[in-house]
Structures are given as structure tokens and as C-alpha cells.
């Protein structure tokens, strides 16, 4: 190697180190950004990553954000009953549910989902869909932070307004209720609230407007469970 090659190698090493530092700072900023945004969402209505992706790709997005006071009380209650029965008592992550899921599974690959509403909100706002250990690792502390920074009522309010409630880009419960029943989310009945909730895991396939036998059966189960546990949504009551 002649002198010019040595000088070139010496010159490239600092540039490589600077490039790696810039990359690490960029990754760190990306990881920390959700923690900085979460307090802002106490007063600002956020959008989900799914909404952003659809808008970037030119796909349809319909959403009409509404405060929780303009949502039928049957809706958040049914969502809690169906998705996260201990929503009012845990701190963003339901450790009891996780232990049960691990105990029932033969291995981590077979472990059923046990995400809380807060974890689902963290995924909707900041992460991506699909099963992934990386996503779960990021989701866990984010859910704890969201629960620490935001009150339960606001967490539920945001969740109802960013979840997908229809197959053609209907986000938020107001858009979902209008599509399914031609009425506002404030006017849905307990059974209609249960139909909307039953379609949440797969709104692209399940249709609250034309429910099949399975969806109707699930909705009936949710109605019965909600009648037996009206206090499950006690943390959502407005305090005067």
C-alpha cells in the first residue's frame, strides 16, 4: 500500500465513525419521538400509522373525531368487556393476562395475544401491524408511558378515534357507526355497539352493517357480559 492509500484509509475511518454516530442519533430520535408526542396528545387528536400510510399511498381515509362525551356509553363499555376487561385497574400492561397467556402456551410462538387497549393504542399510533417480537418490545414500555401520561378517559377517547372500524378506510367510531348504521356514534344501541366491537379484530372481513351468524352471536355475548359488568368502565366517568 502506497502513501496515498494509507491517507485514504485514514480519511475514511473518521467519516465512517461520523456516519455511524449520525445513524445512531437518528435511530435514538425515532425511538424517543413517541415519548415526546404522547403528552401533546392530551389535547391534540392524533392520527394512526395506518391512516398515514393510506394517505401517503392515496387510499381512502374517512374519520370524524368525536369526544367521548359524544359517544354512546355502551361503546367504550363493550370495547373494555371484549378487548381488555381490566382496563381500569392495570397500568397500561396487564401482567396477569400475560402470565395466563404464557401458562396456556407451549412456547412463545404459540402464545395467544393479550394486548391491552393501551398496547393496541401504542401500536396504532406509533408502530406497525402484524406479529413481531421487535414491535412487542417497543410496544410494552410505550404502553406504560401512555398510561402514566394520559388519563384513562383520554386513552379510550383516542383509541376509539384511531381504530379502524370499516373495510374501506373508515377510522374512528363515528365513521364506523355512520357506515354500519347510518347514525352517529352517540346514538348506537347496546347491540349495535357490540356489533361494532365484534368487528374490531378484522374490520376488512367482519361487517357490522351485514353481520353474519358468527358476528351476531359474538355481539350477543358481549351484550350479556356488559350487562353483568357495568362497572368495568368506571374509570371513564367524568369527574366534576
PASEBA-1860 file (N, C-alpha, C; in nm, 3 decimals):
! residues 240
1> XXXXXXXX> 0.085/-0.120/0.000/0.000/0.000/0.000/0.088/0.124/0.000 ~ 0.064/0.215/-0.097/0.146/0.336/-0.100/0.089/0.440/-0.005 ~ 0.156/0.556/0.002/0.117/0.660/0.097/-0.021/0.713/0.073 ~ -0.063/0.723/-0.057/-0.197/0.776/-0.086/-0.306/0.683/-0.036 ~ -0.284/0.548/-0.046/-0.383/0.453/0.004/-0.397/0.463/0.155 ~ -0.281/0.480/0.223/-0.286/0.494/0.369/-0.362/0.620/0.410 ~ -0.334/0.730/0.337/-0.405/0.855/0.370/-0.555/0.841/0.345 ~ -0.591/0.770/0.237/-0.732/0.750/0.206/-0.802/0.669/0.314
9> XXXXXXXX> -0.734/0.561/0.362/-0.794/0.480/0.468/-0.808/0.558/0.597 ~ -0.706/0.638/0.628/-0.713/0.721/0.750/-0.823/0.823/0.739 ~ -0.847/0.877/0.620/-0.951/0.978/0.599/-1.091/0.918/0.608 ~ -1.105/0.792/0.560/-1.237/0.729/0.556/-1.285/0.685/0.693 ~ -1.192/0.646/0.783/-1.234/0.599/0.914/-1.309/0.704/0.995 ~ -1.261/0.830/1.003/-1.339/0.932/1.074/-1.475/0.958/1.009 ~ -1.477/0.955/0.875/-1.606/0.975/0.807/-1.702/0.862/0.841 ~ -1.651/0.739/0.847/-1.735/0.625/0.882/-1.788/0.637/1.023
17> XXXXXXXX> -1.700/0.679/1.116/-1.744/0.696/1.255/-1.850/0.805/1.265 ~ -1.829/0.916/1.194/-1.929/1.023/1.196/-2.062/0.975/1.139 ~ -2.055/0.897/1.032/-2.177/0.844/0.972/-2.252/0.752/1.067 ~ -2.177/0.667/1.140/-2.240/0.577/1.237/-2.302/0.655/1.351 ~ -2.233/0.761/1.396/-2.289/0.844/1.504/-2.419/0.909/1.460 ~ -2.420/0.962/1.338/-2.542/1.025/1.286/-2.655/0.924/1.277 ~ -2.621/0.803/1.231/-2.723/0.698/1.220/-2.779/0.660/1.357 ~ -2.691/0.644/1.456/-2.735/0.608/1.590/-2.821/0.718/1.652
25> XXXXXXXX> -2.784/0.844/1.629/-2.863/0.956/1.681/-3.001/0.958/1.614 ~ -3.005/0.930/1.485/-3.132/0.928/1.413/-3.222/0.816/1.465 ~ -3.165/0.697/1.488/-3.243/0.585/1.542/-3.295/0.618/1.681 ~ -3.209/0.676/1.765/-3.249/0.712/1.901/-3.361/0.815/1.898 ~ -3.350/0.914/1.811/-3.455/1.017/1.800/-3.586/0.955/1.756 ~ -3.579/0.858/1.664/-3.700/0.792/1.616/-3.766/0.711/1.727 ~ -3.685/0.645/1.809/-3.739/0.565/1.921/-3.801/0.655/2.027 ~ -3.739/0.771/2.052/-3.785/0.860/2.159/-3.899/0.951/2.116
33> XXXXXXXX> -3.919/0.967/1.986/-4.023/1.058/1.937/-4.161/1.028/1.994 ~ -4.206/0.901/1.999/-4.338/0.874/2.057/-4.353/0.921/2.202 ~ -4.244/0.915/2.278/-4.249/0.958/2.418/-4.266/1.109/2.428 ~ -4.211/1.180/2.331/-4.228/1.326/2.328/-4.366/1.366/2.279 ~ -4.422/1.287/2.187/-4.553/1.320/2.130/-4.668/1.289/2.224 ~ -4.653/1.185/2.305/-4.766/1.139/2.388/-4.826/1.249/2.476 ~ -4.749/1.331/2.549/-4.813/1.437/2.629/-4.892/1.537/2.544 ~ -4.846/1.560/2.420/-4.918/1.652/2.332/-5.057/1.598/2.298
41> XXXXXXXX> -5.068/1.464/2.293/-5.195/1.403/2.257/-5.300/1.414/2.367 ~ -5.263/1.472/2.479/-5.363/1.502/2.581/-5.463/1.605/2.530 ~ -5.420/1.688/2.436/-5.508/1.795/2.385/-5.518/1.796/2.233 ~ -5.434/1.719/2.164/-5.434/1.716/2.017/-5.481/1.578/1.971 ~ -5.569/1.576/1.871/-5.618/1.448/1.817/-5.515/1.391/1.721 ~ -5.456/1.276/1.753/-5.352/1.219/1.667/-5.412/1.136/1.554 ~ -5.327/1.101/1.460/-5.364/1.005/1.356/-5.279/0.880/1.375 ~ -5.327/0.770/1.321/-5.254/0.644/1.336/-5.156/0.625/1.221
49> XXXXXXXX> -5.064/0.531/1.239/-4.970/0.499/1.132/-5.044/0.441/1.012 ~ -5.152/0.365/1.037/-5.230/0.310/0.926/-5.296/0.421/0.844 ~ -5.348/0.523/0.911/-5.407/0.636/0.840/-5.301/0.709/0.758 ~ -5.186/0.731/0.819/-5.078/0.800/0.748/-5.036/0.721/0.624 ~ -5.023/0.591/0.638/-4.982/0.509/0.525/-5.085/0.514/0.413 ~ -5.213/0.507/0.448/-5.317/0.512/0.345/-5.316/0.647/0.274 ~ -5.295/0.754/0.348/-5.292/0.886/0.285/-5.172/0.900/0.192 ~ -5.057/0.849/0.236/-4.937/0.855/0.152/-4.956/0.774/0.025
57> XXXXXXXX> -5.023/0.660/0.036/-5.043/0.572/-0.080/-5.164/0.611/-0.163 ~ -5.237/0.716/-0.121/-5.352/0.762/-0.198/-5.482/0.687/-0.171 ~ -5.482/0.600/-0.070/-5.603/0.525/-0.037/-5.700/0.612/0.043 ~ -5.825/0.570/0.046/-5.931/0.646/0.112/-5.914/0.643/0.264 ~ -5.936/0.757/0.328/-5.940/0.768/0.474/-6.059/0.854/0.511 ~ -6.146/0.800/0.595/-6.259/0.877/0.648/-6.254/0.873/0.800 ~ -6.255/0.991/0.860/-6.255/0.998/1.006/-6.322/1.126/1.051 ~ -6.400/1.117/1.159/-6.466/1.232/1.218/-6.443/1.225/1.368
65> XXXXXXXX> -6.332/1.282/1.418/-6.302/1.272/1.562/-6.414/1.329/1.648 ~ -6.449/1.255/1.752/-6.554/1.300/1.844/-6.505/1.280/1.987 ~ -6.544/1.369/2.078/-6.508/1.349/2.220/-6.586/1.232/2.277 ~ -6.537/1.176/2.384/-6.602/1.061/2.446/-6.743/1.096/2.493 ~ -6.766/1.222/2.526/-6.899/1.265/2.570/-7.003/1.253/2.460 ~ -6.958/1.242/2.333/-7.050/1.228/2.221/-7.047/1.087/2.162 ~ -7.008/0.992/2.246/-7.010/0.850/2.210/-7.103/0.778/2.306 ~ -7.188/0.693/2.254/-7.278/0.616/2.341/-7.197/0.543/2.448
73> XXXXXXXX> -7.237/0.553/2.575/-7.163/0.483/2.682/-7.152/0.333/2.659 ~ -7.243/0.278/2.579/-7.238/0.135/2.551/-7.112/0.096/2.474 ~ -7.059/0.189/2.394/-6.943/0.156/2.310/-6.815/0.134/2.390 ~ -6.770/0.231/2.470/-6.647/0.205/2.547/-6.663/0.089/2.644 ~ -6.781/0.074/2.703/-6.802/-0.038/2.794/-6.785/-0.170/2.721 ~ -6.847/-0.182/2.604/-6.838/-0.307/2.527/-6.696/-0.332/2.480 ~ -6.626/-0.228/2.441/-6.487/-0.244/2.399/-6.401/-0.295/2.514 ~ -6.422/-0.242/2.633/-6.347/-0.290/2.750/-6.381/-0.436/2.778
81> XXXXXXXX> -6.510/-0.470/2.776/-6.552/-0.607/2.802/-6.489/-0.704/2.703 ~ -6.482/-0.663/2.577/-6.433/-0.752/2.472/-6.282/-0.755/2.461 ~ -6.217/-0.639/2.480/-6.076/-0.627/2.448/-5.983/-0.627/2.570 ~ -6.033/-0.578/2.684/-5.939/-0.552/2.795/-6.019/-0.534/2.924 ~ -6.062/-0.644/2.981/-6.153/-0.638/3.096/-6.097/-0.568/3.217 ~ -5.964/-0.562/3.231/-5.902/-0.496/3.346/-5.846/-0.359/3.309 ~ -5.901/-0.297/3.205/-5.851/-0.169/3.157/-5.843/-0.065/3.268 ~ -5.942/-0.060/3.355/-5.947/0.043/3.458/-5.851/0.016/3.574
89> XXXXXXXX> -5.799/-0.103/3.584/-5.716/-0.135/3.701/-5.568/-0.156/3.670 ~ -5.532/-0.186/3.546/-5.390/-0.205/3.517/-5.325/-0.072/3.476 ~ -5.194/-0.075/3.457/-5.119/0.046/3.425/-5.064/0.044/3.283 ~ -5.148/0.003/3.190/-5.109/0.001/3.050/-5.076/-0.137/2.999 ~ -5.025/-0.223/3.088/-4.992/-0.361/3.054/-5.055/-0.451/3.159 ~ -5.127/-0.553/3.115/-5.195/-0.642/3.207/-5.105/-0.763/3.234 ~ -5.030/-0.756/3.343/-4.935/-0.863/3.374/-5.005/-0.994/3.403 ~ -5.123/-0.988/3.464/-5.198/-1.111/3.492/-5.238/-1.180/3.362
97> XXXXXXXX> -5.281/-1.102/3.264/-5.318/-1.157/3.134/-5.198/-1.218/3.064 ~ -5.083/-1.152/3.074/-4.960/-1.204/3.012/-4.921/-1.337/3.074 ~ -4.930/-1.345/3.209/-4.896/-1.471/3.277/-4.990/-1.583/3.233 ~ -5.117/-1.553/3.220/-5.214/-1.654/3.176/-5.184/-1.699/3.034 ~ -5.149/-1.604/2.948/-5.118/-1.638/2.809/-4.995/-1.728/2.800 ~ -4.893/-1.698/2.880/-4.772/-1.780/2.880/-4.801/-1.919/2.934 ~ -4.882/-1.925/3.040/-4.916/-2.054/3.101/-4.993/-2.144/3.006 ~ -5.077/-2.085/2.921/-5.161/-2.164/2.829/-5.085/-2.205/2.703
105> XXXXXXXX> -4.972/-2.141/2.676/-4.899/-2.167/2.551/-4.789/-2.270/2.575 ~ -4.760/-2.350/2.473/-4.648/-2.444/2.479/-4.515/-2.374/2.456 ~ -4.520/-2.260/2.394/-4.400/-2.182/2.367/-4.439/-2.042/2.326 ~ -4.341/-1.954/2.314/-4.371/-1.815/2.280/-4.435/-1.804/2.142 ~ -4.401/-1.894/2.051/-4.458/-1.887/1.917/-4.608/-1.918/1.918 ~ -4.655/-1.993/2.020/-4.796/-2.031/2.027/-4.875/-1.944/2.124 ~ -4.809/-1.847/2.184/-4.876/-1.765/2.284/-4.982/-1.677/2.219 ~ -5.104/-1.681/2.272/-5.213/-1.601/2.217/-5.191/-1.454/2.250
113> XXXXXXXX> -5.258/-1.371/2.175/-5.247/-1.228/2.201/-5.310/-1.189/2.332 ~ -5.248/-1.097/2.404/-5.302/-1.050/2.530/-5.285/-0.901/2.542 ~ -5.289/-0.831/2.429/-5.263/-0.687/2.430/-5.377/-0.611/2.495 ~ -5.342/-0.516/2.579/-5.442/-0.427/2.638/-5.483/-0.322/2.536 ~ -5.588/-0.247/2.569/-5.628/-0.136/2.483/-5.514/-0.036/2.471 ~ -5.442/-0.012/2.579/-5.331/0.083/2.577/-5.219/0.033/2.487 ~ -5.190/-0.094/2.490/-5.089/-0.150/2.399/-5.135/-0.139/2.254 ~ -5.262/-0.167/2.230/-5.314/-0.153/2.094/-5.306/-0.008/2.048
121> XXXXXXXX> -5.330/0.086/2.140/-5.319/0.227/2.105/-5.174/0.263/2.070 ~ -5.080/0.213/2.149/-4.938/0.237/2.119/-4.903/0.185/1.980 ~ -4.952/0.067/1.947/-4.928/0.010/1.815/-4.992/0.096/1.706 ~ -5.117/0.135/1.726/-5.188/0.213/1.625/-5.122/0.349/1.601 ~ -5.076/0.413/1.707/-5.022/0.548/1.694/-4.878/0.551/1.644 ~ -4.797/0.454/1.687/-4.653/0.469/1.666/-4.584/0.352/1.597 ~ -4.648/0.236/1.589/-4.579/0.117/1.541/-4.647/0.062/1.415 ~ -4.638/-0.065/1.393/-4.690/-0.126/1.272/-4.774/-0.248/1.308
129> XXXXXXXX> -4.852/-0.297/1.211/-4.938/-0.411/1.233/-4.859/-0.541/1.216 ~ -4.920/-0.650/1.255/-4.855/-0.780/1.240/-4.780/-0.820/1.365 ~ -4.762/-0.951/1.380/-4.693/-1.005/1.497/-4.542/-0.992/1.479 ~ -4.478/-0.939/1.581/-4.334/-0.918/1.573/-4.279/-0.900/1.714 ~ -4.170/-0.972/1.746/-4.109/-0.955/1.876/-4.051/-0.815/1.892 ~ -3.999/-0.760/1.783/-3.945/-0.624/1.788/-4.055/-0.525/1.822 ~ -4.170/-0.539/1.755/-4.282/-0.447/1.782/-4.330/-0.461/1.925 ~ -4.342/-0.584/1.973/-4.387/-0.607/2.111/-4.289/-0.546/2.211
137> XXXXXXXX> -4.159/-0.555/2.182/-4.058/-0.498/2.271/-4.072/-0.347/2.279 ~ -4.102/-0.283/2.167/-4.122/-0.138/2.166/-4.257/-0.101/2.227 ~ -4.355/-0.185/2.207/-4.492/-0.157/2.250/-4.507/-0.156/2.402 ~ -4.436/-0.247/2.467/-4.451/-0.264/2.612/-4.421/-0.136/2.690 ~ -4.300/-0.077/2.678/-4.274/0.046/2.754/-4.357/0.164/2.706 ~ -4.392/0.167/2.578/-4.478/0.275/2.528/-4.614/0.273/2.596 ~ -4.670/0.153/2.615/-4.800/0.142/2.682/-4.791/0.191/2.826 ~ -4.684/0.157/2.894/-4.665/0.204/3.032/-4.655/0.357/3.035
145> XXXXXXXX> -4.585/0.415/2.939/-4.569/0.560/2.933/-4.703/0.628/2.901 ~ -4.778/0.574/2.806/-4.908/0.632/2.771/-5.000/0.632/2.892 ~ -5.001/0.521/2.967/-5.087/0.513/3.085/-5.042/0.610/3.193 ~ -4.912/0.634/3.203/-4.860/0.727/3.303/-4.895/0.871/3.268 ~ -4.888/0.906/3.140/-4.901/1.045/3.097/-5.046/1.086/3.071 ~ -5.127/0.993/3.021/-5.264/1.026/2.983/-5.364/0.960/3.077 ~ -5.474/1.028/3.108/-5.579/0.964/3.189/-5.651/0.856/3.109 ~ -5.711/0.763/3.181/-5.780/0.651/3.116/-5.887/0.700/3.018
153> XXXXXXXX> -5.960/0.804/3.056/-6.066/0.855/2.970/-6.009/0.902/2.836 ~ -5.896/0.971/2.840/-5.835/1.020/2.716/-5.778/0.905/2.634 ~ -5.722/0.804/2.699/-5.672/0.687/2.628/-5.785/0.620/2.550 ~ -5.898/0.601/2.616/-6.012/0.540/2.547/-6.063/0.630/2.435 ~ -6.068/0.760/2.459/-6.114/0.854/2.358/-6.028/0.847/2.232 ~ -5.896/0.847/2.250/-5.806/0.839/2.135/-5.822/0.704/2.065 ~ -5.828/0.597/2.144/-5.840/0.463/2.084/-5.964/0.452/1.996 ~ -6.077/0.499/2.046/-6.200/0.492/1.968/-6.191/0.574/1.841
161> XXXXXXXX> -6.109/0.678/1.842/-6.099/0.768/1.727/-5.990/0.730/1.627 ~ -5.904/0.634/1.660/-5.799/0.595/1.565/-5.811/0.450/1.519 ~ -5.886/0.368/1.591/-5.904/0.229/1.548/-5.979/0.225/1.415 ~ -5.955/0.121/1.337/-6.024/0.107/1.209/-6.156/0.034/1.231 ~ -6.266/0.094/1.182/-6.400/0.041/1.205/-6.472/0.008/1.074 ~ -6.398/-0.004/0.966/-6.461/-0.038/0.840/-6.359/-0.085/0.740 ~ -6.403/-0.153/0.631/-6.310/-0.213/0.536/-6.251/-0.116/0.435 ~ -6.306/0.004/0.426/-6.264/0.096/0.320/-6.211/0.228/0.379
169> XXXXXXXX> -6.124/0.216/0.477/-6.059/0.334/0.533/-6.143/0.411/0.632 ~ -6.241/0.347/0.695/-6.321/0.414/0.799/-6.246/0.402/0.932 ~ -6.194/0.512/0.978/-6.122/0.516/1.105/-6.201/0.599/1.206 ~ -6.201/0.553/1.329/-6.277/0.622/1.432/-6.419/0.571/1.439 ~ -6.472/0.569/1.559/-6.602/0.508/1.580/-6.716/0.587/1.515 ~ -6.698/0.717/1.497/-6.803/0.795/1.431/-6.817/0.752/1.285 ~ -6.706/0.739/1.214/-6.712/0.693/1.076/-6.765/0.551/1.069 ~ -6.726/0.466/1.165/-6.774/0.329/1.166/-6.923/0.319/1.189
177> XXXXXXXX> -6.976/0.399/1.283/-7.119/0.397/1.311/-7.199/0.450/1.193 ~ -7.149/0.553/1.129/-7.220/0.608/1.012/-7.225/0.507/0.899 ~ -7.113/0.439/0.877/-7.111/0.340/0.769/-7.203/0.222/0.800 ~ -7.194/0.171/0.922/-7.267/0.049/0.956/-7.417/0.072/0.974 ~ -7.453/0.184/1.040/-7.593/0.202/1.080/-7.655/0.333/1.033 ~ -7.575/0.416/0.966/-7.628/0.544/0.920/-7.665/0.638/1.032 ~ -7.594/0.628/1.143/-7.621/0.714/1.258/-7.492/0.749/1.329 ~ -7.500/0.849/1.417/-7.383/0.892/1.493/-7.347/0.789/1.600
185> XXXXXXXX> -7.222/0.792/1.641/-7.177/0.703/1.749/-7.250/0.731/1.879 ~ -7.307/0.850/1.892/-7.380/0.883/2.015/-7.516/0.813/2.022 ~ -7.563/0.762/1.909/-7.700/0.708/1.903/-7.706/0.556/1.888 ~ -7.593/0.487/1.888/-7.599/0.343/1.867/-7.654/0.274/1.991 ~ -7.724/0.165/1.969/-7.779/0.085/2.079/-7.670/-0.005/2.137 ~ -7.704/-0.075/2.245/-7.607/-0.166/2.305/-7.569/-0.277/2.208 ~ -7.668/-0.329/2.136/-7.640/-0.437/2.041/-7.557/-0.386/1.923 ~ -7.587/-0.267/1.875/-7.507/-0.209/1.766/-7.363/-0.181/1.811
193> XXXXXXXX> -7.349/-0.134/1.935/-7.214/-0.115/1.990/-7.138/-0.247/1.995 ~ -7.208/-0.352/2.030/-7.145/-0.484/2.036/-7.108/-0.534/1.897 ~ -7.191/-0.507/1.797/-7.157/-0.545/1.659/-7.031/-0.473/1.611 ~ -7.023/-0.344/1.640/-6.903/-0.268/1.603/-6.780/-0.324/1.671 ~ -6.793/-0.354/1.799/-6.679/-0.407/1.875/-6.637/-0.543/1.822 ~ -6.734/-0.625/1.785/-6.703/-0.760/1.737/-6.625/-0.759/1.607 ~ -6.636/-0.650/1.529/-6.563/-0.645/1.403/-6.422/-0.588/1.418 ~ -6.389/-0.535/1.535/-6.260/-0.467/1.555/-6.137/-0.552/1.519
201> XXXXXXXX> -6.131/-0.680/1.555/-6.008/-0.754/1.523/-5.981/-0.764/1.373 ~ -6.087/-0.758/1.291/-6.067/-0.773/1.147/-6.174/-0.696/1.070 ~ -6.167/-0.563/1.068/-6.271/-0.484/1.003/-6.275/-0.501/0.852 ~ -6.169/-0.556/0.793/-6.169/-0.578/0.649/-6.258/-0.696/0.610 ~ -6.284/-0.785/0.705/-6.364/-0.905/0.677/-6.498/-0.901/0.751 ~ -6.498/-0.862/0.876/-6.622/-0.858/0.954/-6.701/-0.732/0.923 ~ -6.830/-0.748/0.906/-6.913/-0.638/0.858/-7.031/-0.616/0.952 ~ -7.026/-0.507/1.031/-7.135/-0.478/1.124/-7.262/-0.436/1.050
209> XXXXXXXX> -7.250/-0.389/0.928/-7.367/-0.348/0.851/-7.446/-0.469/0.803 ~ -7.375/-0.576/0.769/-7.439/-0.700/0.726/-7.376/-0.816/0.803 ~ -7.406/-0.826/0.933/-7.339/-0.927/1.016/-7.384/-1.069/0.986 ~ -7.289/-1.158/0.983/-7.320/-1.299/0.968/-7.356/-1.361/1.102 ~ -7.389/-1.490/1.103/-7.428/-1.556/1.228/-7.321/-1.550/1.336 ~ -7.196/-1.567/1.296/-7.087/-1.563/1.394/-7.073/-1.427/1.459 ~ -7.082/-1.321/1.380/-7.070/-1.186/1.433/-7.188/-1.154/1.524 ~ -7.308/-1.197/1.485/-7.427/-1.171/1.569/-7.417/-1.247/1.701
217> XXXXXXXX> -7.366/-1.369/1.695/-7.350/-1.448/1.817/-7.250/-1.383/1.911 ~ -7.139/-1.336/1.856/-7.037/-1.269/1.936/-7.091/-1.140/1.996 ~ -7.167/-1.064/1.918/-7.225/-0.940/1.969/-7.322/-0.968/2.083 ~ -7.401/-1.073/2.070/-7.492/-1.109/2.179/-7.418/-1.146/2.306 ~ -7.306/-1.214/2.290/-7.223/-1.249/2.406/-7.169/-1.124/2.473 ~ -7.125/-1.026/2.395/-7.073/-0.902/2.452/-7.181/-0.824/2.526 ~ -7.301/-0.821/2.470/-7.411/-0.751/2.536/-7.438/-0.813/2.673 ~ -7.443/-0.945/2.678/-7.470/-1.014/2.805/-7.359/-0.989/2.906
225> XXXXXXXX> -7.236/-0.993/2.861/-7.123/-0.970/2.953/-7.122/-0.826/3.002 ~ -7.155/-0.731/2.915/-7.158/-0.590/2.955/-7.268/-0.564/3.057 ~ -7.380/-0.632/3.044/-7.490/-0.616/3.141/-7.450/-0.668/3.278 ~ -7.363/-0.769/3.280/-7.319/-0.826/3.408/-7.206/-0.747/3.472 ~ -7.140/-0.661/3.396/-7.024/-0.589/3.449/-7.028/-0.441/3.410 ~ -7.131/-0.368/3.452/-7.140/-0.226/3.414/-7.028/-0.141/3.474 ~ -6.967/-0.188/3.583/-6.861/-0.112/3.648/-6.726/-0.125/3.581 ~ -6.715/-0.205/3.474/-6.587/-0.224/3.408/-6.534/-0.095/3.347
233> XXXXXXXX> -6.624/0.000/3.321/-6.584/0.128/3.260/-6.590/0.243/3.361 ~ -6.580/0.212/3.489/-6.595/0.315/3.592/-6.490/0.425/3.582 ~ -6.371/0.392/3.532/-6.264/0.492/3.523/-6.289/0.595/3.413 ~ -6.390/0.574/3.332/-6.420/0.667/3.223/-6.518/0.777/3.262 ~ -6.570/0.768/3.383/-6.667/0.869/3.425/-6.600/1.003/3.441 ~ -6.669/1.107/3.397/-6.616/1.242/3.412/-6.619/1.284/3.557 ~ -6.510/1.345/3.603/-6.503/1.392/3.741/-6.527/1.542/3.743 ~ -6.615/1.584/3.826/-6.654/1.726/3.833/-6.589/1.792/3.957
END
